[in-house]
Amino acid sequence: MNGPQGYPLAMIELPDSYQAYLEGKSERVVQTIRPVLMQSAADRLHGVRISYNPGPTGHQAHLDENLPFGTIVEDID
């Protein structure tokens, strides 16, 4: 399975800040956020903004061009 720009996902290494963020998170949160962290790590261009929406949607993540690579910012929607 390949990630963004054709990089094999197994070869993409998450920066320490992303790995630290995932520590202690539930499996559901990790499965939701990790693909965006992997995309950020593959591109090495932008950070990640994570939003928490109370209710059924829960956590959402997206690349944020205003954040430097390796940065995670949490918001509440």
C-alpha positions as CSV (number, residue, x, y, z in Angstrom):
1,M,0.0,0.0,0.0
2,N,1.4,3.4,-1.0
3,G,1.0,6.7,0.7
4,P,0.9,10.2,-0.8
5,Q,3.2,10.7,-3.8
6,G,3.6,6.9,-4.0
7,Y,5.8,6.4,-0.9
8,P,5.4,3.0,0.7
9,L,3.6,3.6,4.0
10,A,6.0,1.3,5.8
11,M,8.9,3.6,4.8
12,I,7.3,6.8,6.2
13,E,8.6,7.6,9.6
14,L,6.6,9.9,11.8
15,P,8.5,12.7,13.5
16,D,8.8,12.4,17.3
17,S,6.2,15.1,17.9
18,Y,3.6,13.0,16.0
19,Q,4.5,9.8,17.7
20,A,4.3,11.5,21.1
21,Y,0.9,12.9,20.2
22,L,-0.4,9.4,19.4
23,E,0.8,7.9,22.7
24,G,-2.0,7.1,25.1
25,K,-4.7,7.9,22.5
26,S,-7.5,5.4,22.0
27,E,-7.3,3.1,19.0
28,R,-10.2,4.9,17.4
29,V,-8.5,8.3,17.6
30,V,-5.2,6.8,16.3
31,Q,-7.0,5.3,13.3
32,T,-8.7,8.5,12.6
33,I,-5.6,10.8,12.8
34,R,-2.7,8.6,11.7
35,P,-3.4,8.7,8.0
36,V,-3.2,12.5,8.0
37,L,0.0,12.4,10.1
38,M,1.4,9.9,7.5
39,Q,0.5,12.3,4.7
40,S,2.2,15.2,6.5
41,A,5.3,13.0,7.1
42,A,5.4,12.0,3.5
43,D,5.1,15.5,2.1
44,R,7.2,17.2,4.9
45,L,5.5,20.5,4.0
46,H,2.8,21.2,6.5
47,G,1.7,20.5,10.1
48,V,-1.6,19.0,11.2
49,R,-4.7,20.6,12.8
50,I,-6.9,18.2,14.8
51,S,-10.4,19.2,15.6
52,Y,-12.7,17.7,18.2
53,N,-16.3,17.8,17.4
54,P,-18.5,16.7,20.3
55,G,-20.9,14.1,19.2
56,P,-20.7,11.2,16.7
57,T,-18.0,12.7,14.4
58,G,-15.4,13.0,17.2
59,H,-11.8,13.8,16.0
60,Q,-11.0,15.0,12.6
61,A,-7.5,15.9,11.2
62,H,-6.3,17.8,8.2
63,L,-3.1,19.3,6.8
64,D,-2.7,23.0,7.7
65,E,-0.5,25.0,5.4
66,N,-0.2,27.7,8.1
67,L,1.6,25.2,10.4
68,P,5.2,24.1,9.9
69,F,5.9,20.4,9.4
70,G,6.0,18.5,12.7
71,T,3.5,20.8,14.4
72,I,0.1,19.6,15.7
73,V,-2.5,22.0,16.9
74,E,-5.8,21.0,18.5
75,D,-9.0,22.9,18.1
76,I,-12.6,22.4,19.4
77,D,-15.3,22.9,16.8
